[in-house]
């Protein structure tokens, strides 16, 4: 799952919302820093403090991913997208079609959610404007094994860029996907990969009810971990 799928129902809990984004923020800002559930859980004490809400949001993200990546819907959908990439780009050639199928499923799921809930994307960014990045960084350093000094400066850039808005356009999404490829030192995708993203959208759309089943993603946002 990606940023919006993790957090789009929690705009009324800004610190919790930030917690759902923290693992993905760290993957960009400081990849050596990882948060593990057993180290985060003691901070999620239900007190409603920024630290407790951040920790609860991180745990929500980790549980989302644990569940999501093992569902038949995700495995089958990402497999279909992997085959599309192999057909368009060749077996590998530095592109890693399996990785592309995985990440494109997540990004396109965000794109479809954004199209369905455009006002919630506005609220998502507005909520993140209410949190203090320095407090987030201190909380992460209290929970992680490694220390980061890069997270606090990244969060305002994330808010300003609002790059989640690019996901709904295949051409702009390809630009963002190539940023991911560059960050993890994989080959840049050629322009024809845009056609894969266009073909992949209806595949992800057909499986949305299974990827985000109402019985799991219809939970009230006031539930606390």
SVG drawing of the C-alpha trace seen along z (x, -y; Angstrom):
<svg xmlns="http://www.w3.org/2000/svg" viewBox="-18 -24 40 40">
<polyline fill="none" stroke="black" stroke-width="0.4" points="0.0,0.0 1.0,-3.6 0.5,-6.9 -3.1,-7.7 -4.5,-4.2 -2.9,-4.0 -4.1,-7.3 -7.0,-8.8 -9.6,-8.2 -7.6,-9.8 -7.6,-13.5 -9.3,-14.1 -6.2,-12.7 -3.2,-14.5 -0.5,-12.8 -2.0,-9.4 -2.1,-10.3 1.5,-11.3 2.4,-8.0 0.8,-6.1 3.2,-8.0 6.3,-7.7 7.6,-4.3 7.2,-5.6 8.8,-8.9 11.8,-7.1 12.1,-5.0 12.8,-8.2 14.4,-10.5 16.7,-8.0 16.5,-4.4 18.7,-3.0 16.1,-3.8 13.4,-1.1 10.6,-1.0 9.7,2.4 6.3,3.2 7.8,4.6 9.9,1.4 7.0,-1.0 4.3,0.7 5.3,-0.5 4.8,-4.1 1.2,-3.4 -0.1,-3.7 -3.5,-5.3 -2.8,-8.6 -3.5,-10.7 -0.1,-12.4 1.7,-13.1 4.1,-10.3 1.3,-7.8 -0.7,-8.8 2.4,-8.7 3.2,-5.2 -0.3,-4.0 -0.3,-5.3 3.0,-3.5 1.5,-0.2 -1.5,-0.7 0.8,-1.1 2.7,2.0 -0.4,4.1 -1.9,2.8 1.1,3.9 1.3,7.3 -2.3,8.0 -2.3,6.4 0.8,8.0 -0.5,11.5 -4.0,11.2 -4.8,13.2 -6.1,9.9 -2.7,8.2 -0.7,11.2 -2.8,11.8 -3.1,8.1 0.6,7.4 1.3,10.6 -0.9,9.3 1.0,6.0 4.3,7.8 3.4,9.7 2.4,6.4 5.8,4.9 7.6,8.0 5.8,7.9 6.6,4.2 10.1,4.0 11.6,7.5 12.3,10.0 14.4,7.6 17.1,5.5 17.6,3.7 13.9,2.8 12.8,5.6 9.3,6.3 8.3,8.0 9.1,4.9 7.3,2.7 4.2,4.9 4.2,4.6 4.8,0.8 2.5,0.0 -0.4,1.8 0.0,-0.3 0.4,-3.6 -2.6,-3.0 -4.7,-2.0 -3.8,-5.4 -4.7,-7.0 -8.1,-5.4 -8.8,-6.4 -7.8,-10.0 -10.2,-10.1 -12.9,-8.7 -12.2,-11.0 -10.6,-14.3 -11.6,-16.4 -10.0,-13.9 -6.7,-14.4 -7.0,-18.1 -7.9,-17.2 -4.9,-14.8 -2.4,-17.5 -4.2,-20.0 -4.0,-17.6 -0.2,-17.1 0.2,-20.9 -0.9,-20.7 2.0,-18.5 5.5,-19.6 8.1,-17.8 10.7,-18.1 8.3,-16.4 7.9,-13.6 11.6,-13.2 12.2,-13.1 9.5,-10.5 11.0,-8.3 14.4,-8.5 12.9,-7.4 11.4,-4.3 14.0,-3.3 17.3,-1.6 19.1,-4.0 19.1,-7.8 17.8,-10.1 18.5,-13.8 16.9,-13.9 13.2,-13.3 12.2,-16.7 13.4,-18.5 11.8,-16.0 8.2,-16.3 7.7,-20.0 9.0,-19.1 6.5,-16.2 3.7,-18.6 4.7,-21.3 5.3,-19.0 1.9,-17.2 3.1,-14.6 0.2,-12.3 -1.9,-14.5 0.3,-13.3 -0.8,-9.7 -4.1,-10.2 -2.3,-11.1 -0.3,-8.2 2.3,-10.5 3.0,-12.3 2.8,-9.0 5.6,-7.6 7.8,-10.6 7.2,-9.7 7.8,-6.1 11.1,-6.9 12.1,-8.9 11.6,-5.7 13.7,-3.8 16.5,-6.3 16.4,-6.2 16.9,-2.4 19.4,-2.5 17.3,-0.7 17.1,-1.6 15.0,-4.5 11.7,-3.4 11.2,-4.4 8.1,-6.3 6.4,-3.2 5.9,-2.2 3.2,-4.9 1.0,-2.5 1.5,0.2 0.2,-2.2 -2.8,-3.0 -3.5,0.7 -3.0,1.5 -5.6,-1.0 -8.7,1.0 -7.0,4.2 -6.5,2.5 -10.0,0.9 -11.6,4.3 -10.0,5.6 -10.5,2.6 -13.3,4.2 -10.9,7.0 -7.8,4.9 -9.7,2.6 -12.6,4.7 -15.3,2.7 -15.2,5.0 -11.6,4.0 -11.3,0.5 -14.7,-0.7 -13.5,-0.9 -14.2,-4.1 -11.2,-6.4 -11.6,-6.9 -10.6,-3.3 -7.3,-3.3 -4.6,-0.7"/>
</svg>
